[in-house]
Amino acid sequence: MNLSLPLFSRGVRTGALGVLALLVGCGGDLESETVALAGLADRALTYSLTDADLFEGVEPAGSHRFTVTFSLAEDGRCTRLAEGVTATFNGEPMRLEVGGVDGTAGRDVCVPTRAFLDFDPNVWGEQPVEDARVVLQDASHTVSLVLQGGKAKRYFSFESAGEADRLTRGQSYSYRWQPDGEVPGPVTATLLREGGTAAATLPITQDAGLVTLTVPASTPVASHLLTLSGSAPGTVLECTGVASCGGTLFHSEEVVVAVQ
């Protein structure tokens, strides 16, 4: 099989790589109010794991990232986090973006406060599953989020007879979301033929974390890019210092397969 780059052209990858910041535009001048961490205590905290394993090309920024984002103020104020706040993920420093007014897009917009950690998927893949503990704090207030099994490399394990990189037309194949016991929402599976421009969505059935796809009999005999993707809600064990915590854990992976 010729695996020279590039094999496959794409439009927009499924499952956006990274979380799009919530932006509020304003036709006139917009000002931001500097607040201490306690000033965000009435906000919702949204966590997001992006874990996108790409077959080819340069990995875009945010392909493997854990992010927490504070919601914007309901009263329309634009706030900027004061200096002196630290953010950590299991004790490791996170990059903190204080939010406030951003005029780089040609007009003033209010961007939320957030913190993120870019992780090495190979390192996480070798380490045991752990709860994810995110802590933001200053001299007078602490925000804490603990997510059950949040620090884990997600992947789909092949659980059928035969070889994972050789699929037969008309046959069904099963894959299990890992870590075992975590249940994703509806998983999608697509095939993109080498040299093709449009991916075909495969019919699938799902039983908790076990996904079974069927390769249509009409699929061309060729090398294809198989993409599996899904999101799990995660389980919050602790949420303090904010009004609420919620989010998703997204994973996608690309595998070159020979359809015969």
Buried (B, 14 or more C-beta within 10 A) or exposed (E): EEEEEEBBEBEEBBBEBBBEBBEBEBEEEBEBEEBBBBBBBEBBBBBBBBBBBBBBEEEEEBBBBBBBBBBBBEEEEBBBBBEEBEBBBBEEEBEBBBBBBBEEEEEBBBBBBBBBBBBEBEEBEEEEBBBBBBBBBBEEBEBBBBBBBBBBBBBBEBEBEEEBEEBBBEBBBBBBBBBEEBEBEEBBBBBBBBEBEEBBEBEBEBEEBBBBBBBEEEBEEBBBBBBBBBBBEBEBBEBEBBEEBEBBBBBBBBBBBBBE
